[in-house]
Amino acid sequence: MTLEMIFVLILLLTMFAVLILEAARPDMVIFSVLIILMLSGILTVDEALSGFSNEGMLTVALLFIVAGVVQKSGLINQMMNKWLKNSRSPRGSMMRFFVPTSAISAFLNNTPIVVTLTPIIKKWCEDRGIAPSKFLIPLSYATILGGMITLMGTSTNLVIHGLLLDFGLEGFSLFTLTAVGIPVTLIGLIYLFTIGYKLLPDNKGFSQRVEEEPKEYIAEIQVTEEFGQLGKSVEQAGLRDLKGLYLIEIIRGNERISPVRSTTVIQSGDRLIFTGLISTIADLQKMKGLKLVTGTTIGLDDLKDGSINLVDAVVSDQSSLLSKSIKQLRFRSRYDAGVIAVHRNNERIKSKIGDIVLKPGDSLLLLAGTDFIGKYDRSNDFFVVSPLDIPPSLKQSVKKGWFSIIMLLGMIGTVTLGWLSMFKAMALAVLVFLVVKIITPQDAKKYIHFNVLLLIASSFGIGTAMRKTGLAEWGANMLLNFGKPLGLLAILFMIYLLTNLFTEILSNSTAAVIVLPLGVEIAQTLHVDPMGIAVLIAIAASASFITPIGYQTNLIVYGPGGYRFIDYVKVGLPLSLIVMVTAVLIIYHIWF
């Protein structure tokens, strides 16, 4: 190995460590590595910036806008809602719901699909006494499976397509992946409807847990001079035996009293930290002298006149809010919303609201204005999963909604017939949407996930550094030396497993960009079709079923479903193995 190869390898290992430890946002970690590669001279400025002009990456950006326009119309949401109402049995409902969901995911970004459908499914389940946890992981998995069917099904496919073009190879057509994607999706769905359904936890919905197992929100109540029980013990003040509510800590100046004894005396200025049902927490406000701390001037009383909403938002794994306390973030001034409670699954947070350091998957209960969802439902910081009506600012006319859907189908047709490339078709669609004023330039900007694009564009430069220094060739030879005696089929399984491992601990696009140069080197050494290897890597990079952090949609349903990390392993590991065996055997048969 040369010094340059050793330097790049050490840099990559450090990057993996930082990403696994979640010490910083993934896009910033990978962008930092790109800058170091450029400053060290391993990459020229042009090579470092090549990912920012790559066709695959730019197509992803345009696809965000097109998918956003179609989602904005609300038509698909309405159709799915009506379709679901006719369902009766849980198994029948799964088939009725997730087959079309997978089909839609083949042509639309799956993140907004899951954000939109999570509250619909959750409410439908709770209304019928069915555990939402039986439906929400399958919702995420169904969209991931559907994304494997076409080129535009997921950003990972477009990234690999762009890389292939950079390598001077033929990229994917719209339906290159379909021969593998459809069988994998069908087999995956059959598993979810049968064995997977039995393995899913039976976590009851919110309305079912109110009496039995309340969702443990953390909320903060301040004691004022007007409180009539000052100088009395917690028990005498009536704060001990509250239904569905538990006083876990008292903060008095710099002193923290925990655990709280029944004999502890209540003083003016005490900050009482409760855990329990938000409805019971709200009842505490009726006691004169107790004030719910929201970090804002608005309170629960403002809900009555309709000017304020209760909003449930899940913190994203790409969020800029991570690793900072609510107080440090200045949440109220930043979003014009008050955090009244925080829920972290299976973990009691003993802290006042402002001191809670946010983690991916945390549920924030917010008091916010009626325009909050319109402003932030597409924020990279959190996913709004509150089952509220679509605000007027998001509603479009039915004509505009149908026009956007017909436009999308028309663009898919032009790509299928070979009249336009995917990039040109999406660029034309965005131009038409702007010209006919279905969206404004400001809307288009809001739909784009810039942190995702930064991660993808930066990853291209890292892939270039691996090829340029010879590290990709070295890695390919190492893998071949081990796998050659076992045959080509064993090598394909090894490439799949390596890609899938990176996907689960890093991200799908990063995994694809790191492994594809190795795959192309292996294909050239073995004199086999690199397209088969590329399809293999695309499927493996998307097949993130084992952890909630490997794919955004898994994280979105994590909180609302009341899941634990182990639930993803139990349900996702068999599915991951089924998808791997099915995909590798089909790819081996078709391309090799």
C-alpha positions in Angstrom: 0.0 0.0 0.0 1.2 3.5 -0.8 1.2 6.4 1.7 -1.8 8.0 -0.1 -3.8 4.7 0.2 -3.0 4.5 3.9 -4.0 8.1 4.4 -7.3 7.6 2.6 -8.0 4.4 4.5 -7.3 6.0 7.9 -9.6 8.9 6.9 -12.4 6.5 5.9 -12.1 4.5 9.1 -12.2 7.7 11.2 -15.3 8.8 9.2 -17.0 5.4 9.9 -16.2 5.8 13.6 -17.6 9.4 13.8 -20.8 8.3 11.9 -21.4 5.3 14.0 -20.9 7.3 17.3 -23.2 10.0 15.9 -20.7 12.7 17.0 -21.9 15.0 14.2 -24.4 15.3 11.4 -23.6 12.7 8.6 -23.6 15.3 5.8 -21.1 17.5 7.7 -18.8 14.5 8.5 -18.6 13.4 4.9 -18.2 17.0 3.6 -15.4 17.5 6.1 -13.6 14.4 4.8 -14.0 15.8 1.2 -12.4 19.1 2.2 -9.5 17.2 3.9 -9.0 15.1 0.7 -8.9 18.4 -1.4 -6.6 20.2 1.0 -4.2 17.3 1.1 -3.8 17.3 -2.7 -5.3 13.9 -3.2 -8.2 15.4 -5.0 -8.1 18.5 -7.3 -10.7 21.2 -6.8 -12.5 19.9 -10.0 -12.5 16.3 -8.7 -13.7 17.4 -5.2 -16.6 19.4 -6.7 -17.5 16.9 -9.4 -20.3 15.4 -7.3 -22.1 18.7 -7.1 -22.6 18.7 -10.8 -23.2 15.0 -11.2 -26.3 14.1 -13.2 -27.5 11.6 -10.6 -27.2 14.0 -7.7 -29.0 16.8 -9.6 -31.8 14.4 -10.6 -32.3 13.6 -7.0 -32.7 17.4 -6.3 -35.3 17.7 -9.1 -37.1 14.6 -7.9 -37.5 16.1 -4.5 -39.4 19.0 -6.1 -41.6 16.8 -8.3 -42.5 14.5 -5.5 -43.2 17.5 -3.2 -45.6 18.9 -5.8 -47.5 15.6 -6.1 -47.6 15.2 -2.3 -48.8 18.8 -1.8 -51.9 18.2 -3.8 -53.1 15.8 -1.1 -54.9 13.6 -3.7 -52.9 10.5 -3.1 -53.4 11.0 0.6 -57.2 11.3 0.1 -57.4 8.2 -2.2 -55.4 6.1 0.2 -57.6 7.2 3.1 -60.8 6.3 1.3 -59.2 3.0 0.2 -58.3 2.1 3.8 -61.7 2.8 5.2 -63.2 -0.1 3.3 -60.7 -2.6 5.0 -61.9 -4.9 7.7 -59.5 -7.6 8.9 -55.9 -6.7 9.9 -54.3 -9.0 7.3 -56.7 -8.0 4.6 -56.0 -4.3 5.4 -52.3 -4.9 5.1 -52.6 -6.3 1.6 -55.1 -3.7 0.6 -52.8 -0.9 1.9 -49.2 -1.9 1.4 -49.4 -3.3 -2.2 -50.4 0.1 -3.6 -48.1 1.9 -1.2 -45.1 -0.1 -2.6 -46.3 0.7 -6.2 -46.5 4.5 -5.4 -43.0 4.3 -3.8 -41.5 3.1 -7.1 -42.2 6.6 -8.5 -42.3 8.9 -5.5 -39.8 9.7 -2.6 -40.8 7.4 0.2 -40.0 9.8 3.1 -43.0 12.1 2.5 -45.2 9.0 1.8 -44.4 7.6 5.2 -44.8 11.0 7.0 -48.2 11.4 5.3 -49.5 7.9 6.0 -48.2 7.3 9.5 -50.9 9.4 11.3 -53.6 8.0 9.0 -52.7 4.4 9.7 -52.2 5.1 13.4 -55.7 6.6 13.8 -57.3 3.8 11.7 -55.7 1.2 13.9 -56.7 2.9 17.1 -60.3 3.4 16.0 -60.5 -0.4 15.4 -58.6 -1.5 18.5 -55.6 -2.8 16.4 -52.1 -2.1 17.6 -50.4 0.5 15.3 -47.1 -1.3 15.8 -48.4 -4.1 13.6 -48.7 -1.7 10.7 -46.0 1.0 11.0 -42.8 -1.0 10.5 -44.5 -2.7 7.5 -45.4 0.7 6.1 -41.7 1.7 6.2 -40.5 -1.6 4.8 -43.1 -1.6 2.0 -41.9 1.8 0.8 -38.3 0.7 0.9 -39.1 -2.4 -1.1 -41.2 -0.4 -3.6 -38.2 2.0 -4.1 -36.2 -0.9 -5.5 -38.5 -1.3 -8.5 -37.4 1.7 -10.7 -34.6 4.1 -11.2 -36.5 7.0 -9.6 -37.7 4.8 -6.6 -35.0 6.0 -4.3 -32.1 8.5 -4.4 -29.6 5.6 -4.0 -30.5 4.3 -7.5 -30.0 7.7 -9.0 -26.7 8.1 -7.2 -25.4 4.8 -8.6 -26.7 5.8 -12.1 -24.7 9.0 -11.8 -21.6 7.2 -10.7 -21.8 4.7 -13.6 -22.0 7.6 -16.0 -18.9 9.2 -14.4 -17.1 5.9 -14.8 -17.8 6.0 -18.6 -20.3 3.2 -18.3 -23.9 2.9 -19.4 -26.2 4.1 -16.6 -29.5 2.5 -15.5 -32.7 2.8 -17.6 -35.9 3.6 -15.8 -36.7 -0.1 -15.5 -33.2 -1.8 -15.2 -33.9 -2.7 -11.6 -37.5 -3.9 -12.2 -36.7 -7.5 -13.0 -35.2 -7.8 -9.5 -37.3 -5.2 -7.7 -40.7 -6.7 -8.4 -39.9 -10.3 -7.2 -38.1 -8.9 -4.2 -41.0 -6.6 -3.3 -43.6 -9.4 -3.7 -41.7 -11.9 -1.6 -40.9 -9.2 1.0 -44.6 -8.3 1.3 -45.7 -11.9 1.6 -43.2 -12.2 4.5 -44.6 -9.1 6.1 -48.2 -10.3 5.8 -47.4 -13.7 7.3 -44.3 -14.4 9.5 -43.4 -10.7 9.9 -46.9 -9.9 11.2 -46.5 -12.5 14.0 -43.0 -11.2 14.9 -44.2 -7.5 15.2 -44.8 -6.3 18.8 -48.4 -5.7 19.9 -47.9 -2.1 21.2 -51.3 -0.6 21.9 -52.2 2.8 20.4 -52.4 6.0 22.4 -56.1 5.9 23.1 -55.8 2.3 24.2 -52.8 3.1 26.5 -54.4 6.0 28.2 -55.8 3.8 31.1 -53.2 1.0 30.9 -49.8 2.2 29.9 -49.6 6.0 29.4 -47.1 7.4 27.0 -44.5 8.9 29.3 -44.1 12.5 28.3 -41.9 14.7 30.3 -43.4 18.1 31.3 -42.4 21.0 33.6 -44.7 22.8 36.0 -43.6 26.0 37.8 -44.9 26.8 41.3 -45.9 30.5 41.8 -46.7 32.6 44.8 -50.4 32.0 44.2 -50.2 28.3 44.9 -52.4 27.6 47.9 -50.3 24.7 49.2 -47.0 26.4 49.7 -45.1 25.1 52.7 -47.0 21.8 52.6 -45.6 18.4 51.7 -46.0 16.8 48.2 -48.6 14.5 49.6 -50.6 17.2 51.5 -50.5 19.4 48.3 -52.2 16.6 46.3 -49.3 16.0 44.0 -48.6 12.5 45.0 -51.4 10.2 43.8 -52.3 11.8 40.5 -53.9 9.4 37.9 -51.5 8.7 35.1 -48.9 11.2 36.4 -45.8 10.9 38.4 -43.6 13.6 40.0 -40.0 12.5 39.3 -38.0 15.5 40.2 -38.1 19.0 41.8 -35.6 21.6 40.7 -35.1 24.3 43.3 -32.5 26.9 42.2 -29.3 24.9 41.6 -30.6 22.0 43.7 -32.2 18.9 42.2 -34.4 16.8 44.4 -34.8 13.2 43.1 -36.3 10.9 44.0 -39.2 13.0 45.4 -40.4 11.9 48.7 -44.0 12.3 49.9 -42.7 14.5 52.8 -40.8 16.9 50.5 -42.1 20.5 51.1 -43.3 22.6 48.1 -41.8 26.1 47.9 -42.5 29.0 45.6 -40.3 29.0 42.5 -40.0 25.2 42.5 -40.0 23.6 39.1 -41.8 20.3 39.2 -40.9 17.7 36.6 -43.7 15.3 35.8 -44.0 12.3 33.6 -47.3 10.9 32.3 -50.3 11.7 30.1 -50.4 15.1 28.6 -54.2 15.3 29.4 -53.5 14.9 33.1 -50.6 17.4 32.9 -53.0 19.9 31.4 -55.4 19.3 34.3 -52.7 20.5 36.7 -53.0 23.9 35.2 -56.4 24.2 36.7 -54.8 24.3 40.2 -54.2 28.0 40.9 -50.5 28.8 41.2 -49.2 26.0 39.0 -48.0 27.1 35.5 -47.1 24.8 32.6 -43.7 25.8 31.3 -43.8 25.9 27.4 -40.9 28.2 26.7 -43.3 30.5 24.9 -46.1 33.0 25.7 -48.8 30.6 24.4 -50.5 28.1 26.7 -52.9 25.2 26.6 -55.8 27.6 27.1 -55.1 28.9 23.6 -56.2 25.6 22.1 -59.8 26.4 22.8 -60.1 29.2 20.2 -58.4 27.2 17.4 -55.5 29.6 17.0 -53.1 27.1 18.5 -52.5 23.4 17.7 -51.0 20.5 19.5 -48.4 19.1 17.2 -46.5 15.8 17.5 -43.1 15.9 15.7 -40.3 13.2 15.6 -36.7 14.4 15.6 -34.9 13.4 12.4 -31.6 11.6 12.2 -30.4 14.4 9.8 -31.6 17.1 12.2 -29.6 20.2 13.2 -31.2 19.9 16.6 -29.2 16.8 17.6 -26.8 16.8 20.6 -28.1 20.1 21.8 -30.5 21.0 24.6 -33.8 22.6 23.9 -32.6 25.7 25.7 -29.4 25.9 23.7 -31.4 25.6 20.5 -33.6 28.6 21.5 -36.5 26.4 20.1 -39.2 29.0 20.8 -37.7 31.8 18.8 -36.4 29.5 16.1 -39.8 27.8 15.4 -42.3 30.1 17.2 -43.5 27.0 19.0 -43.2 25.8 22.6 -42.0 22.3 23.7 -44.5 21.3 26.4 -43.4 17.6 26.6 -40.7 15.2 25.3 -41.1 11.4 24.9 -38.2 9.1 24.4 -39.2 5.5 23.9 -38.4 3.2 26.9 -36.2 5.7 28.6 -37.3 8.1 31.4 -35.7 11.5 31.0 -35.0 13.0 34.4 -34.5 16.6 33.5 -36.4 19.8 33.0 -37.6 20.4 29.4 -34.9 23.0 28.6 -32.1 20.7 29.6 -33.1 17.7 27.6 -30.5 17.0 24.9 -32.4 15.7 21.8 -31.7 12.4 20.1 -33.0 10.9 16.8 -36.5 9.5 17.3 -37.5 11.8 20.2 -41.2 12.8 20.1 -41.8 16.5 20.8 -45.2 17.6 21.8 -45.5 21.2 20.7 -47.8 24.1 21.1 -47.7 25.9 17.8 -49.7 28.2 15.6 -52.0 27.0 12.8 -49.3 27.8 10.2 -46.6 25.6 11.8 -47.3 22.5 9.7 -47.4 24.6 6.5 -44.0 26.0 7.4 -42.2 23.0 8.8 -43.8 19.8 7.5 -40.9 19.4 5.1 -38.2 20.5 7.6 -35.1 18.4 7.7 -35.1 18.8 11.5 -38.2 16.8 12.3 -41.0 14.8 10.8 -44.5 16.2 11.7 -46.6 13.1 12.4 -49.6 14.8 14.2 -52.9 13.5 12.8 -54.2 17.0 12.1 -56.2 18.2 9.1 -54.1 19.6 6.2 -53.9 23.4 6.7 -55.4 25.6 4.0 -51.9 26.7 3.0 -51.2 23.2 1.9 -54.4 22.6 0.0 -54.5 22.9 -3.8 -57.3 22.8 -6.2 -58.3 19.4 -7.5 -57.4 20.4 -11.0 -53.9 21.4 -10.0 -53.5 18.1 -8.1 -54.5 16.0 -11.1 -52.4 18.1 -13.4 -49.3 17.4 -11.2 -50.0 13.6 -11.2 -50.6 13.5 -15.0 -47.4 15.5 -15.5 -45.5 13.0 -13.4 -47.0 10.0 -15.4 -46.2 11.8 -18.7 -42.6 12.3 -17.7 -42.3 8.6 -16.7 -43.7 7.8 -20.1 -41.1 9.9 -22.0 -38.3 8.2 -20.0 -39.7 4.8 -20.6 -39.9 5.4 -24.4 -36.3 6.8 -24.4 -37.3 10.3 -25.6 -35.8 12.0 -22.6 -33.2 11.1 -19.9 -34.5 11.0 -16.3 -32.7 14.3 -15.6 -34.2 16.1 -18.6 -37.7 14.7 -17.9 -37.6 15.9 -14.2 -36.1 19.3 -15.3 -39.0 19.8 -17.8 -41.6 18.8 -15.1 -40.2 21.4 -12.7 -40.1 24.0 -15.4 -43.7 23.4 -16.3 -44.8 23.5 -12.6 -43.1 26.9 -12.2 -44.5 28.3 -15.5 -48.1 27.4 -14.7 -47.6 28.6 -11.1 -48.4 25.3 -9.4 -45.4 26.0 -7.2 -43.3 29.1 -6.6 -39.5 29.1 -6.5 -39.8 29.4 -2.7 -41.9 26.2 -2.6 -39.3 24.4 -4.8 -36.5 25.4 -2.4 -38.5 24.1 0.6 -39.0 20.7 -1.0 -35.3 20.1 -1.5 -33.4 18.3 1.2 -30.1 20.1 1.0 -28.4 18.1 3.7 -29.1 14.9 1.7 -27.7 16.5 -1.4 -24.6 17.6 0.4 -24.1 14.1 1.7 -24.5 12.6 -1.8 -22.3 15.2 -3.6 -19.5 14.8 -1.0 -19.7 11.0 -1.2 -18.8 11.2 -4.9 -15.5 12.9 -4.1 -14.7 10.1 -1.6 -15.4 7.5 -4.3 -13.1 9.3 -6.7 -10.3 9.4 -4.0 -10.6 5.6 -3.5 -10.3 5.0 -7.3 -7.5 7.6 -7.8 -5.2 6.3 -5.0 -5.8 2.7 -5.9 -7.6 1.9 -2.6 -10.6 0.6 -4.5 -8.5 -1.8 -6.6 -6.7 -2.9 -3.4 -10.0 -3.6 -1.7 -11.3 -5.4 -4.7 -8.3 -7.7 -4.8 -8.6 -8.4 -1.1 -12.2 -9.5 -1.6 -11.3 -11.5 -4.7 -8.5 -13.3 -3.1 -10.9 -14.5 -0.4 -13.9 -15.2 -2.6 -12.4 -16.5 -5.9 -11.9 -20.1 -4.7 -15.6 -20.1 -3.6 -16.9 -18.9 -7.1 -18.7 -15.9 -8.5 -21.9 -16.5 -6.6 -20.0 -16.4 -3.3 -18.4 -13.1 -4.4 -21.8 -11.6 -5.2 -23.0 -12.5 -1.7 -19.9 -10.9 -0.2 -20.4 -7.7 -2.1 -24.1 -7.6 -1.1 -23.3 -8.2 2.6 -20.5 -5.5 2.6 -22.9 -2.9 1.0 -25.8 -3.9 3.4 -23.5 -3.6 6.5 -22.5 -0.1 5.4 -26.1 0.8 4.8 -27.2 -0.2 8.3 -24.4 1.7 10.1 -23.9 4.7 7.8 -26.5 5.6 5.1 -27.7 4.1 1.8 -26.1 6.7 -0.5 -22.8 6.6 1.4 -22.7 2.8 1.2 -23.4 2.8 -2.5 -20.7 5.4 -3.3 -18.1 3.5 -1.2 -18.8 0.0 -2.5 -19.5 0.8 -6.2 -15.8 1.5 -7.1 -14.9 -1.8 -5.5 -17.7 -3.5 -7.5 -16.6 -2.0 -10.8 -13.0 -3.1 -10.2 -14.1 -6.6 -9.4 -16.3 -6.7 -12.6 -13.3 -5.6 -14.7 -11.0 -8.1 -13.1 -13.4 -11.0 -13.6 -14.4 -9.7 -17.0 -18.1 -9.8 -16.1 -20.9 -7.3 -16.8 -20.5 -4.3 -14.3 -24.2 -3.6 -14.7 -25.1 -6.7 -12.7 -22.8 -5.7 -9.9 -24.3 -2.1 -9.9 -27.8 -3.5 -9.6 -26.7 -5.8 -6.8 -25.2 -2.8 -4.9 -28.3 -0.7 -5.5 -30.6 -3.4 -4.0 -28.3 -4.0 -1.1 -27.9 -0.3 -0.3 -31.7 0.2 -0.2 -32.4 -3.0 1.9 -32.1 -1.4 5.3 -34.4 -3.3 7.6 -32.4 -4.2 10.7 -31.9 -0.9 12.4 -34.1 2.2 12.8 -31.2 4.5 11.9 -30.3 2.9 8.5 -33.1 4.5 6.6 -35.2 7.7 7.3 -38.5 6.0 7.0 -37.6 3.5 9.8 -36.9 6.4 12.1 -40.2 8.1 11.3 -42.3 5.2 12.6 -39.9 4.5 15.5 -41.7 6.8 18.0 -45.3 6.6 16.8 -45.1 2.8 16.8 -43.6 2.6 20.3 -40.9 0.3 19.0 -37.6 -0.8 20.6 -34.4 -1.2 18.7 -34.7 -5.0 19.0 -38.1 -5.0 17.2 -36.3 -3.9 14.0 -33.8 -6.7 14.4 -36.5 -9.4 15.0 -38.6 -8.4 12.1 -36.0 -7.0 9.8 -33.2 -9.6 9.9 -35.3 -12.4 8.3 -36.6 -10.0 5.7 -33.0 -8.8 5.0 -31.9 -12.4 4.5 -34.9 -13.2 2.2 -34.2 -10.1 0.1 -30.5 -10.9 -0.2 -31.0 -14.5 -1.3 -33.7 -13.5 -3.8 -31.8 -10.6 -5.3 -28.5 -12.4 -5.6 -30.0 -15.4 -7.3 -32.0 -13.4 -9.7 -29.1 -11.1 -10.6 -26.8 -14.1 -11.0 -29.3 -15.7 -13.4 -29.9 -12.6 -15.5 -26.5 -11.0 -15.7 -24.0 -13.7 -15.1 
